Each structure stands twice: as C-alpha cells, then as structure tokens.
C-alpha cells in the first residue's frame, strides 16, 4: 500500500523526489506488485529488490530528477532477456516525479485509494473504477493496478501509535520489528533504565511510570503488555479496560490468561470487555524465541490494518 506520509516527509527534506513502484509483475520477480521506493539527489529509501532491476530503475529516476517537472514514466522490463536476472519474469515500473507543489495537488476521488493517470487515455478504465469503488466502500484493500495508462493503489492509515510495556527480550524484539514499518509510531515504556538502554537508538522510549504512559496514549493505539511482573501486567490490563484502545495484547500462556480473566472480572470488568484483550499473542507454531514471538505478533497487527480515509489538501 502507498504511504503518503513517507513521500511527503522525503519531499520536505529533499525538495525533489522520484517514487518508483512495481506496477505490474508477471512470472517470477524479486518483489510483489505495489512495492515501491523513493529516490532523491543524494540518496534513496526502500527497495524494489532484484539488483540489476533496482539499479536500472534508480538510473531512470536520477535522469528524471535532472529535469523540471517531467511527466510520469512507465518502463516495461523483462528480467531475463533485458537484465540477465535468473528469476526470468517481467515487470512494469512507474516512476513519478514530485516536488511540494505536485504533492499538494494529489487528489483521492475514492476513499483510501489513490488513482491517477500516468500515461494513455484521459478517462479511467471502467474495471478500475469498479475496483476503486469496492475498496472505498470497505472491501479488501486494492492491490496495485495498472490499466489503460492509469495507476491505482490503496493508502495506509495515518501512523498508528504502538505502546510496548516492558523492554525485555520480547519487548525489544517486537519494537525492532515494528519500528521500521512506516505505518507505526513505536514507544517502549519501562522504568528500568538498563533495559531501555539496550534498544536501538532510533526507537522511542520512556522511563515514565507505565500507567501514566497508558493514560496519555491515543485512543487508536495498540498496546502490548509484557512487563516482568504478572501483578503489574494485571494492573495495566485493568487500567486499559477503563479507556479506549484499538488493540491490546498480553504476553503469556492460556493458563495465565484464565487467571487474569477471573481477576479482571473481580475488579468489575464484564466478560465482553475482558475479551477485547488478546492473550496469548503471536503464533505458537513459530516457537518461543523472542524474535519468533515478535514476528508472529507483528503479523497479527499488520492483518488488522485498514485503508486510509480520503486524503484532503490539509493533510497533504
């Protein structure tokens, strides 16, 4: 899915940016349709994979950056014959040049979908119109589509706050998995300075009392409770059930959760409200290594994502 915030941030920092997106993939290819990257004069972010494919795409992007407001460019590449890559499929890449003015001019006619003409006919093809309408009406997010010279992609929601209570092995692993994803703002809460110091420097952290952190979190936040003390986990669950949240996950076994359900009920929470907390979290089939738990937990959260509502000029 397309992340407009990431594009806007890059433009603000770099001035001119070319976005490269795999608009169509046939056969074997390094990445799926919809994968994108950004290129600017002094660097790039993201990857469309594939070695020679990416090198060729970046070469085209650098050429566009040297021009003043060039039109979108569509390139069809056979990975085997053209680029001598063993995967042997074929891709179509779309390259679009942006500055601040072009970014502000982005319009989304359909809620949560960005559709625009990149070449060809003036009118959007009817099948694409129907697909965009279905996605806008709450259907499944739209896969990247290139049809009749038009490109359409679903948009991510605004960045969701994710609060992780506990900077132990699993908390650090989960923060490390979620932090690079552009749709999340990760905050790790722990009063233990030594545990917080082991987090990578770019990850936000706080030694404020976790109950105070919880009280100040967004109503749309996802919360992961994984402190070293069961009693404190219970206290955080109790506070969480007294406020709004988008998702709550508690680390632990089915036995721990059965005990917590009884204790939370004794604190006055209804069974229906208690069931809004997910426990256990992750995928037990992946194993108990901290990174394996983190991968399963992150996959659960990613599956909950929905497309962004229609972009306005103010949010752009």
C-alpha positions as a Markdown table, in Angstrom:
| # | Residue | x | y | z |
|---|---|---|---|---|
| 1 | Unk | 0.0 | 0.0 | 0.0 |
| 2 | Unk | 1.0 | 3.6 | -0.6 |
| 3 | Unk | 2.2 | 5.7 | 2.4 |
| 4 | Unk | 1.7 | 9.3 | 1.6 |
| 5 | Unk | 3.3 | 10.5 | 4.8 |
| 6 | Unk | 6.6 | 8.9 | 3.8 |
| 7 | Unk | 6.5 | 10.6 | 0.4 |
| 8 | Unk | 5.7 | 14.0 | 2.0 |
| 9 | Unk | 8.5 | 13.7 | 4.6 |
| 10 | Unk | 11.0 | 12.9 | 1.8 |
| 11 | Unk | 9.9 | 15.8 | -0.3 |
| 12 | Unk | 10.1 | 18.2 | 2.7 |
| 13 | Unk | 13.6 | 17.1 | 3.4 |
| 14 | Unk | 14.9 | 16.7 | -0.2 |
| 15 | Unk | 12.9 | 19.0 | -2.4 |
| 16 | Unk | 12.5 | 16.7 | -5.4 |
| 17 | Unk | 11.8 | 13.0 | -5.2 |
| 18 | Unk | 11.0 | 10.3 | -7.7 |
| 19 | Unk | 8.8 | 7.5 | -6.5 |
| 20 | Unk | 9.4 | 4.1 | -8.2 |
| 21 | Unk | 6.6 | 1.5 | -7.9 |
| 22 | Unk | 6.3 | -2.0 | -9.3 |
| 23 | Unk | 3.0 | -1.5 | -11.0 |
| 24 | Unk | 2.7 | -5.0 | -12.5 |
| 25 | Unk | 4.6 | -8.3 | -12.1 |
| 26 | Unk | 4.3 | -11.3 | -14.4 |
| 27 | Unk | 6.0 | -14.6 | -13.5 |
| 28 | Unk | 8.9 | -14.8 | -11.1 |
| 29 | Unk | 10.2 | -11.4 | -9.8 |
| 30 | Unk | 12.1 | -10.2 | -6.7 |
| 31 | Unk | 9.1 | -8.3 | -5.1 |
| 32 | Unk | 5.4 | -8.1 | -5.4 |
| 33 | Unk | 3.3 | -5.6 | -7.3 |
| 34 | Unk | 2.9 | -2.4 | -5.2 |
| 35 | Unk | 6.4 | -2.5 | -3.8 |
| 36 | Unk | 8.0 | 1.0 | -4.0 |
| 37 | Unk | 11.0 | 3.1 | -3.2 |
| 38 | Unk | 11.9 | 6.8 | -3.2 |
| 39 | Unk | 15.0 | 8.3 | -4.9 |
| 40 | Unk | 16.4 | 11.8 | -4.5 |
| 41 | Unk | 19.6 | 13.6 | -5.5 |
| 42 | Unk | 21.7 | 12.4 | -2.6 |
| 43 | Unk | 20.1 | 9.1 | -1.7 |
| 44 | Unk | 17.2 | 6.7 | -1.6 |
| 45 | Unk | 14.9 | 4.8 | 0.7 |
| 46 | Unk | 13.2 | 1.5 | 0.4 |
| 47 | Unk | 13.9 | -1.2 | -2.2 |
| 48 | Unk | 12.1 | -2.8 | -5.1 |
| 49 | Unk | 14.7 | -5.7 | -4.9 |
| 50 | Unk | 16.4 | -7.5 | -7.7 |
| 51 | Unk | 19.8 | -6.0 | -8.0 |
| 52 | Unk | 20.0 | -5.1 | -11.7 |
| 53 | Unk | 16.3 | -4.2 | -11.7 |
| 54 | Unk | 16.7 | -1.7 | -8.9 |
| 55 | Unk | 19.9 | -0.3 | -10.5 |
| 56 | Unk | 18.1 | 0.3 | -13.8 |
| 57 | Unk | 15.1 | 1.9 | -12.1 |
| 58 | Unk | 17.3 | 4.2 | -10.0 |
| 59 | Unk | 19.2 | 5.2 | -13.1 |
| 60 | Unk | 15.9 | 6.3 | -14.8 |
| 61 | Unk | 14.9 | 8.1 | -11.6 |
| 62 | Unk | 18.2 | 10.1 | -11.5 |
| 63 | Unk | 17.6 | 11.1 | -15.1 |
| 64 | Unk | 14.1 | 12.4 | -14.1 |
| 65 | Unk | 15.5 | 14.4 | -11.1 |
| 66 | Unk | 17.6 | 16.4 | -13.5 |
| 67 | Unk | 14.5 | 17.6 | -15.3 |
| 68 | Unk | 12.0 | 20.2 | -14.3 |
| 69 | Unk | 8.6 | 18.6 | -13.6 |
| 70 | Unk | 8.8 | 15.7 | -16.1 |
| 71 | Unk | 5.7 | 13.5 | -16.7 |
| 72 | Unk | 5.4 | 10.1 | -15.2 |
| 73 | Unk | 7.4 | 7.4 | -16.9 |
| 74 | Unk | 6.3 | 3.8 | -17.5 |
| 75 | Unk | 9.0 | 1.2 | -18.2 |
| 76 | Unk | 8.5 | -2.5 | -19.1 |
| 77 | Unk | 11.4 | -4.7 | -18.3 |
| 78 | Unk | 11.9 | -8.4 | -19.0 |
| 79 | Unk | 14.1 | -9.6 | -16.1 |
| 80 | Unk | 15.8 | -12.4 | -18.0 |
| 81 | Unk | 16.4 | -11.1 | -21.6 |
| 82 | Unk | 16.8 | -7.4 | -20.6 |
| 83 | Unk | 18.6 | -7.5 | -17.2 |
| 84 | Unk | 20.1 | -11.0 | -17.2 |
| 85 | Unk | 18.3 | -12.0 | -14.0 |
| 86 | Unk | 17.7 | -15.6 | -13.2 |
| 87 | Unk | 14.1 | -15.1 | -11.9 |
| 88 | Unk | 13.0 | -14.6 | -15.5 |
| 89 | Unk | 9.7 | -12.8 | -15.0 |
| 90 | Unk | 8.7 | -9.4 | -16.3 |
| 91 | Unk | 7.7 | -6.2 | -14.5 |
| 92 | Unk | 6.3 | -2.8 | -15.3 |
| 93 | Unk | 7.7 | 0.1 | -13.2 |
| 94 | Unk | 6.1 | 3.5 | -12.9 |
| 95 | Unk | 8.3 | 6.4 | -12.0 |
| 96 | Unk | 6.7 | 9.7 | -10.8 |
| 97 | Unk | 8.5 | 13.0 | -10.1 |
| 98 | Unk | 7.3 | 15.1 | -7.1 |
| 99 | Unk | 8.1 | 18.4 | -5.5 |
| 100 | Unk | 6.0 | 20.1 | -2.8 |
| 101 | Unk | 3.5 | 21.6 | -5.4 |
| 102 | Unk | 2.9 | 18.2 | -7.0 |
| 103 | Unk | 2.4 | 16.6 | -3.7 |
| 104 | Unk | -0.1 | 19.1 | -2.6 |
| 105 | Unk | -2.0 | 18.5 | -5.9 |
| 106 | Unk | -2.6 | 14.8 | -5.1 |
| 107 | Unk | -6.3 | 14.1 | -5.1 |
| 108 | Unk | -8.1 | 10.9 | -3.9 |
| 109 | Unk | -11.5 | 10.6 | -5.6 |
| 110 | Unk | -12.1 | 7.3 | -3.8 |
| 111 | Unk | -11.8 | 6.9 | 0.0 |
| 112 | Unk | -8.5 | 5.3 | 0.8 |
| 113 | Unk | -7.4 | 4.9 | -2.8 |
| 114 | Unk | -5.0 | 7.0 | -4.9 |
| 115 | Unk | -5.9 | 6.6 | -8.6 |
| 116 | Unk | -4.2 | 8.8 | -11.3 |
| 117 | Unk | -3.3 | 8.8 | -15.0 |
| 118 | Unk | 0.4 | 8.0 | -15.6 |
| 119 | Unk | 0.1 | 7.7 | -19.4 |
| 120 | Unk | -2.5 | 6.9 | -22.1 |
| 121 | Unk | -6.3 | 7.7 | -22.0 |
| 122 | Unk | -7.9 | 10.7 | -20.2 |
| 123 | Unk | -10.6 | 8.5 | -18.7 |
| 124 | Unk | -10.1 | 5.9 | -16.1 |
| 125 | Unk | -11.0 | 2.4 | -17.3 |
| 126 | Unk | -14.3 | 1.2 | -16.1 |
| 127 | Unk | -12.9 | -2.0 | -14.4 |
| 128 | Unk | -10.5 | 0.1 | -12.4 |
| 129 | Unk | -13.4 | 2.5 | -11.4 |
| 130 | Unk | -15.3 | -0.5 | -10.1 |
| 131 | Unk | -12.3 | -1.9 | -8.2 |
| 132 | Unk | -11.6 | 1.5 | -6.6 |
| 133 | Unk | -15.3 | 1.9 | -5.6 |
| 134 | Unk | -15.3 | -1.6 | -4.0 |
| 135 | Unk | -12.2 | -0.7 | -1.9 |
| 136 | Unk | -13.6 | 2.7 | -1.0 |
| 137 | Unk | -16.8 | 1.0 | 0.3 |
| 138 | Unk | -15.0 | -1.1 | 2.8 |
| 139 | Unk | -13.9 | -4.0 | 0.6 |
| 140 | Unk | -10.4 | -5.6 | 0.7 |
| 141 | Unk | -7.5 | -3.1 | 0.1 |
| 142 | Unk | -6.8 | -2.6 | -3.5 |
| 143 | Unk | -3.8 | -4.4 | -5.0 |
| 144 | Unk | -1.6 | -2.1 | -7.2 |
| 145 | Unk | -3.3 | -1.8 | -10.5 |
| 146 | Unk | -2.0 | -0.5 | -13.9 |
| 147 | Unk | -4.7 | -0.4 | -16.5 |
| 148 | Unk | -5.2 | 1.7 | -19.6 |
| 149 | Unk | -2.4 | 4.1 | -18.5 |
| 150 | Unk | -3.9 | 4.6 | -15.1 |
| 151 | Unk | -2.3 | 3.6 | -11.8 |
| 152 | Unk | -4.3 | 2.9 | -8.6 |
| 153 | Unk | -3.2 | 1.9 | -5.1 |
| 154 | Unk | -4.7 | 1.7 | -1.6 |
| 155 | Unk | -3.4 | 4.0 | 1.0 |
| 156 | Unk | -2.3 | 3.2 | 4.5 |
| 157 | Unk | -4.0 | 4.8 | 7.5 |
| 158 | Unk | -2.2 | 7.5 | 9.4 |
| 159 | Unk | 0.6 | 6.2 | 11.6 |
| 160 | Unk | -0.8 | 4.2 | 14.5 |
| 161 | Unk | 0.8 | 4.5 | 17.9 |
| 162 | Unk | 2.1 | 1.2 | 19.3 |
| 163 | Unk | 3.0 | 1.2 | 23.0 |
| 164 | Unk | 5.1 | -1.7 | 24.4 |
| 165 | Unk | 5.1 | -2.0 | 28.1 |
| 166 | Unk | 8.3 | -3.8 | 29.0 |
| 167 | Unk | 11.8 | -3.6 | 27.4 |
| 168 | Unk | 12.8 | -7.2 | 28.0 |
| 169 | Unk | 13.8 | -9.6 | 25.3 |
| 170 | Unk | 10.4 | -9.9 | 23.6 |
| 171 | Unk | 9.6 | -6.2 | 24.0 |
| 172 | Unk | 12.9 | -5.2 | 22.4 |
| 173 | Unk | 12.4 | -7.7 | 19.6 |
| 174 | Unk | 8.9 | -6.5 | 18.9 |
| 175 | Unk | 10.0 | -2.9 | 18.8 |
| 176 | Unk | 12.7 | -3.8 | 16.4 |
| 177 | Unk | 10.3 | -5.5 | 14.0 |
| 178 | Unk | 7.6 | -2.8 | 14.1 |
| 179 | Unk | 9.8 | 0.4 | 14.2 |
| 180 | Unk | 11.0 | 0.2 | 10.5 |
| 181 | Unk | 7.4 | -0.2 | 9.3 |
| 182 | Unk | 6.1 | 3.2 | 8.1 |
| 183 | Unk | 2.6 | 2.8 | 9.5 |
| 184 | Unk | 3.6 | 2.6 | 13.1 |
| 185 | Unk | 4.9 | 5.0 | 15.8 |
| 186 | Unk | 6.5 | 2.7 | 18.4 |
| 187 | Unk | 7.1 | 3.8 | 22.0 |
| 188 | Unk | 8.6 | 1.4 | 24.6 |
| 189 | Unk | 7.8 | 2.0 | 28.3 |
| 190 | Unk | 9.9 | 0.7 | 31.1 |
| 191 | Unk | 11.2 | 2.1 | 34.4 |
| 192 | Unk | 14.4 | 0.0 | 34.1 |
| 193 | Unk | 17.0 | 2.2 | 32.5 |
| 194 | Unk | 19.3 | -0.7 | 31.8 |
| 195 | Unk | 16.7 | -2.5 | 29.7 |
| 196 | Unk | 15.8 | 0.7 | 27.8 |
| 197 | Unk | 19.4 | 1.3 | 27.0 |
| 198 | Unk | 19.6 | -1.9 | 25.0 |
| 199 | Unk | 17.1 | -0.6 | 22.5 |
| 200 | Unk | 18.4 | 0.7 | 19.1 |
| 201 | Unk | 18.9 | 4.4 | 19.3 |
| 202 | Unk | 16.1 | 5.3 | 16.8 |
| 203 | Unk | 13.3 | 3.7 | 18.8 |
| 204 | Unk | 11.4 | 6.0 | 21.1 |
| 205 | Unk | 11.4 | 5.0 | 24.8 |
| 206 | Unk | 10.3 | 6.4 | 28.2 |
| 207 | Unk | 11.0 | 5.6 | 31.8 |
| 208 | Unk | 7.8 | 7.4 | 32.9 |
| 209 | Unk | 5.6 | 5.1 | 35.0 |
| 210 | Unk | 3.8 | 2.8 | 32.6 |
| 211 | Unk | 0.3 | 3.6 | 34.0 |
| 212 | Unk | 0.9 | 7.3 | 33.2 |
| 213 | Unk | 2.1 | 6.4 | 29.7 |
| 214 | Unk | -1.0 | 4.3 | 29.2 |
| 215 | Unk | -3.3 | 7.1 | 30.3 |
| 216 | Unk | -1.7 | 9.5 | 27.8 |
| 217 | Unk | -1.8 | 7.1 | 24.8 |
| 218 | Unk | -4.0 | 7.7 | 21.7 |
| 219 | Unk | -7.5 | 6.1 | 21.7 |
| 220 | Unk | -6.4 | 4.5 | 18.4 |
| 221 | Unk | -3.2 | 3.0 | 19.9 |
| 222 | Unk | -2.2 | -0.7 | 20.0 |
| 223 | Unk | -0.9 | -1.8 | 23.4 |
| 224 | Unk | 1.4 | -4.7 | 24.2 |
| 225 | Unk | 1.7 | -5.6 | 27.9 |
| 226 | Unk | 4.9 | -7.6 | 28.6 |
| 227 | Unk | 6.4 | -6.5 | 31.9 |
| 228 | Unk | 8.5 | -8.9 | 34.1 |
| 229 | Unk | 5.8 | -8.9 | 36.8 |
| 230 | Unk | 2.4 | -10.6 | 36.5 |
| 231 | Unk | 0.8 | -8.3 | 39.1 |
| 232 | Unk | 1.9 | -5.2 | 37.1 |
| 233 | Unk | 0.7 | -6.8 | 33.9 |
| 234 | Unk | -2.7 | -7.2 | 35.6 |
| 235 | Unk | -2.7 | -3.6 | 36.8 |
| 236 | Unk | -2.0 | -2.4 | 33.2 |
| 237 | Unk | -4.8 | -4.6 | 31.9 |
| 238 | Unk | -7.2 | -3.1 | 34.5 |
| 239 | Unk | -6.3 | 0.5 | 33.5 |
| 240 | Unk | -6.5 | -0.3 | 29.8 |
| 241 | Unk | -10.0 | -1.7 | 30.1 |
| 242 | Unk | -11.1 | 1.6 | 31.6 |
| 243 | Unk | -10.3 | 3.5 | 28.5 |
| 244 | Unk | -10.5 | 3.3 | 24.7 |
| 245 | Unk | -7.9 | 1.5 | 22.6 |
| 246 | Unk | -7.7 | -0.1 | 19.2 |
| 247 | Unk | -5.9 | -3.3 | 20.2 |
| 248 | Unk | -4.5 | -4.8 | 23.4 |
| 249 | Unk | -2.2 | -7.8 | 23.6 |
| 250 | Unk | -0.9 | -9.5 | 26.7 |
| 251 | Unk | 2.1 | -11.9 | 26.6 |
| 252 | Unk | 1.5 | -15.2 | 28.4 |
| 253 | Unk | 0.0 | -18.6 | 28.4 |
| 254 | Unk | -3.6 | -19.7 | 28.3 |
| 255 | Unk | -3.2 | -20.6 | 32.0 |
| 256 | Unk | -2.1 | -17.0 | 32.8 |
| 257 | Unk | -5.0 | -15.6 | 30.8 |
| 258 | Unk | -7.6 | -17.8 | 32.6 |
| 259 | Unk | -6.3 | -16.5 | 35.9 |
| 260 | Unk | -6.3 | -12.9 | 34.6 |
| 261 | Unk | -9.8 | -13.1 | 33.3 |
| 262 | Unk | -11.0 | -14.1 | 36.8 |
| 263 | Unk | -9.1 | -11.4 | 38.5 |
| 264 | Unk | -10.3 | -8.7 | 36.0 |
| 265 | Unk | -13.9 | -9.8 | 36.4 |
| 266 | Unk | -13.4 | -9.4 | 40.2 |
| 267 | Unk | -12.3 | -5.9 | 39.5 |
| 268 | Unk | -15.6 | -5.2 | 37.9 |
| 269 | Unk | -15.0 | -5.7 | 34.1 |
| 270 | Unk | -17.6 | -7.5 | 32.1 |
| 271 | Unk | -16.6 | -10.7 | 30.2 |
| 272 | Unk | -17.3 | -9.0 | 26.9 |
| 273 | Unk | -15.0 | -6.1 | 27.8 |
| 274 | Unk | -12.2 | -8.5 | 29.0 |
| 275 | Unk | -12.3 | -10.4 | 25.7 |
| 276 | Unk | -11.0 | -7.2 | 24.0 |
| 277 | Unk | -7.6 | -8.2 | 25.3 |
| 278 | Unk | -5.8 | -10.8 | 23.2 |
| 279 | Unk | -3.8 | -13.5 | 25.1 |
| 280 | Unk | -1.7 | -15.4 | 24.1 |
| 281 | Unk | -0.3 | -13.2 | 21.4 |
| 282 | Unk | 1.6 | -14.2 | 18.2 |
| 283 | Unk | 1.8 | -17.6 | 16.6 |
| 284 | Unk | 2.8 | -20.5 | 18.9 |
| 285 | Unk | 3.8 | -22.5 | 15.8 |
| 286 | Unk | 6.7 | -20.1 | 15.3 |
| 287 | Unk | 8.3 | -21.1 | 18.6 |
| 288 | Unk | 9.3 | -19.2 | 21.8 |
| 289 | Unk | 12.4 | -17.4 | 20.6 |
| 290 | Unk | 11.9 | -13.6 | 21.3 |
| 291 | Unk | 12.3 | -12.7 | 17.6 |
| 292 | Unk | 9.9 | -15.5 | 16.6 |
| 293 | Unk | 7.3 | -14.3 | 19.0 |
| 294 | Unk | 7.8 | -10.7 | 17.7 |
| 295 | Unk | 7.3 | -11.8 | 14.1 |
| 296 | Unk | 4.0 | -13.5 | 15.0 |
| 297 | Unk | 2.8 | -10.6 | 17.0 |
| 298 | Unk | 3.7 | -8.1 | 14.2 |
| 299 | Unk | 1.9 | -10.3 | 11.7 |
| 300 | Unk | -1.3 | -10.2 | 13.8 |
| 301 | Unk | -1.1 | -6.4 | 14.0 |
| 302 | Unk | -0.5 | -6.0 | 10.2 |
| 303 | Unk | -3.6 | -8.0 | 9.5 |
| 304 | Unk | -5.7 | -5.5 | 11.4 |
| 305 | Unk | -4.7 | -2.6 | 9.2 |
| 306 | Unk | -7.4 | -0.9 | 7.0 |
| 307 | Unk | -7.0 | 1.7 | 4.2 |
| 308 | Unk | -6.7 | 5.4 | 5.0 |
| 309 | Unk | -9.7 | 7.6 | 4.6 |
| 310 | Unk | -9.8 | 10.1 | 1.7 |
| 311 | Unk | -6.8 | 12.5 | 1.7 |
| 312 | Unk | -7.6 | 16.2 | 2.0 |
| 313 | Unk | -5.4 | 19.1 | 0.8 |
| 314 | Unk | -5.0 | 20.0 | 4.5 |
| 315 | Unk | -3.5 | 16.6 | 5.4 |
| 316 | Unk | -1.3 | 16.7 | 2.3 |
